[in-house]
Amino acid sequence: MTALPPPDADAQAHSAELSTAIRHEIRAAGGSIPFSRFMELCLYAPGLGYYSAGATKFGGAGDFVTAPELGHLFAECVGEAVAPVLDELKDGWILEIGGGTGAFAADLLLHLQALNRLPARYCLLEPSAQLRERQREHLQNVLPADVFARVEWLDRPFEQPWRGIVFANEVLDALPTTRFAIAEDEVWEDHVALDANDAFVVIGRPADALVTASVRHVERALEQPFAEDYRSELLPQLPYWVQAVIGPLERGALLFIDYGYARGEYYQPQRSEGTLRAFRRHHVVDDVLAWPGLQDITASVDFTALAEAGTGAGFDFTGYCSQASFLLGNGLDRRLAAAEAQSADEVARLRLRQQVKRLTLPEEMGERFQVMGFARDVELGHAFLLGDLSHRL
């Protein structure tokens, strides 16, 4: 585990309260719960989970930085990609899954207003009450009143037929992941139990039919079985999650941005411990069981699985590329030039150039983050004209 100072007393008390609730559930379940359930409680337990409580997550004062927090260029390039879709739909809506601080929504809406392509509604599906309030305050402060009037928050996905765009940035990596292991050619699933000192420990249990079938599906796709003691992650629930969040979307597009790999790269033999990790105060933490509620737990995305889920939901696959290629292909150079032209401050121009570097350099976000799109009865292929990676899927 990366050396970090211990959390302060209030944070430790918060984590202890969540840990007690998790221990109660473990005992009630007969001694263990799937790791995916442990991760779900750590991240989303009402009032106590990492994303449900009030601590700062995003930006320099938090635990990690997302692309929208770096500045407005990211959202403007996404706006360039989705504006033609909104033009096709005329009165389409946008549904953003997990809105973070609201920075992306604000920058996107301002850019779409400049393009005269505002959506009829901009809806945020945000489970955290604290983040909802932060989003509402930010958007109300920076958006014109008539644009803010188009924004609303949802408690659940749309239940009535709709047309529009679904956007999710760094959402899939936070879905509670199943951890599996191979032992004597059988599939086992990681569970979290309690040791003699009441500390959380990982143990193996025989996997159920769904997890076993999901692992065997990956093996067939790879055309080889996993080696003995191989351990990694997968999301058996991903197809159901995609279907649930898009709801009865009759016509429109889906756009996902996250860190991850195509399946053949995700499950390389040398990646035999998977991709699971935690983040706290901008440090990678190896012990994902530590300090429940105080650190982000995450796993990389299998983009081949996402491609299967999107097409399985009845959408056409429209493209897959790195974040750098996506942004450059959707006008990043033009957006940078326009922003620099509007600033007489050399320091501000330097920050803009640093923003572009963070978004595009391979050792930063440019290659680690990938973008995938889907469409139904609209055109989205224009957004993926540069750096096609679909052959890797």
Secondary structure, 3 states (H helix, E strand, C coil): CCCCCCCCHHHHHHHHHHHHHHHHHHHHCCCEEEHHHHHHHHHHCCCCCCCCCCCCCECCCCCECCHHHHCCHHHHHHHHHHHHHHHHHCCCEEEEECCCCCHHHHHHHHHHHHCCCCCCEEEEECCCHHHHHHHHHHHHHHCCHHHHCCEEEECCCCCCCEEEEEEEECCHHHCCCEEEEEECCEEEEEEEEECCCCCEEEEEEECCHHHHHHHHHHHHHHCCCCCCCCEEEECCCHHHHHHHHHCCEEEEEEEEEEEEECHHHHCCCCCCCCCCEEEECCEEECCCCCCCCCCEEECCEEHHHHHHHHHHCCCEEEEEEEHHHHHHHCCHHHHHHHHHHCCCCHHHHHHHHHHHHHHHCCCCCCCCEEEEEEEECCCCHHHHCCCCCHHHC
